[in-house]
Amino acid sequence: MFAAETGAARVARSFTGRARGARLARVDGAAAWAWAPAGVALGVFVFTVEEGRIGAIDVVGDRDALARLRIELAPL
């Protein structure tokens, strides 16, 4: 029998193999990942860190909402 995955392990497994085009980023100064194939952010995952652990992940993919954000991609 397998133990059910919870918390960080479950989130990490859900992203396995799906990170092509993902880059470290800052979004409005906050730690983030950006899905940016060809260097253009088409979606961002913004992390809220609480006591050294991720407490929330906000996902933004709407073009208008992305245009209002200051997205800084880390160099490749």
C-alpha positions in Angstrom: 0.0 0.0 0.0 1.3 3.5 -0.8 1.0 6.4 1.6 -1.0 9.3 0.2 1.1 12.3 -0.7 0.3 15.6 1.0 1.7 19.0 1.2 5.0 19.8 -0.5 5.6 16.3 -1.9 2.2 16.4 -3.6 2.8 19.8 -5.1 6.3 18.9 -6.3 5.0 15.7 -8.0 2.2 17.6 -9.8 4.9 19.7 -11.6 7.2 16.8 -12.5 7.9 16.8 -16.2 5.8 19.9 -16.8 8.4 22.6 -16.3 9.7 23.1 -19.9 10.0 26.8 -20.4 10.0 27.5 -16.6 12.4 30.1 -15.3 13.1 31.6 -11.9 11.7 35.1 -11.7 10.6 37.9 -9.5 7.1 39.3 -9.8 6.6 42.7 -8.2 9.6 41.8 -6.1 8.3 38.4 -4.9 9.9 35.0 -5.5 8.3 33.3 -8.5 8.5 30.9 -11.4 7.5 32.1 -14.8 6.5 29.9 -17.7 8.4 31.8 -20.4 9.1 29.9 -23.5 11.2 32.1 -25.8 11.7 34.6 -22.9 8.1 35.9 -22.9 6.2 35.2 -19.7 2.9 33.5 -20.5 2.1 32.6 -16.9 3.6 33.1 -13.5 3.5 31.2 -10.2 4.1 33.7 -7.3 5.1 32.2 -3.9 4.2 33.5 -0.5 6.8 32.3 2.0 5.9 32.0 5.6 8.4 30.9 8.2 10.7 29.5 5.5 8.0 27.4 3.8 5.7 28.1 0.9 2.3 29.1 2.3 0.6 30.0 -0.9 1.0 29.9 -4.7 -0.8 32.5 -6.8 -1.0 31.5 -10.5 -1.6 34.2 -13.1 -2.1 33.5 -16.7 -4.5 36.2 -17.9 -2.7 38.5 -20.4 -4.2 41.7 -19.0 -3.2 40.7 -15.5 0.3 39.7 -16.6 0.7 43.1 -18.3 0.1 44.8 -15.0 2.9 42.9 -13.2 6.6 43.7 -13.1 8.1 40.4 -14.2 11.9 40.0 -14.0 13.1 36.7 -15.5 16.4 35.3 -14.2 19.1 34.9 -16.8 19.4 31.4 -18.4 
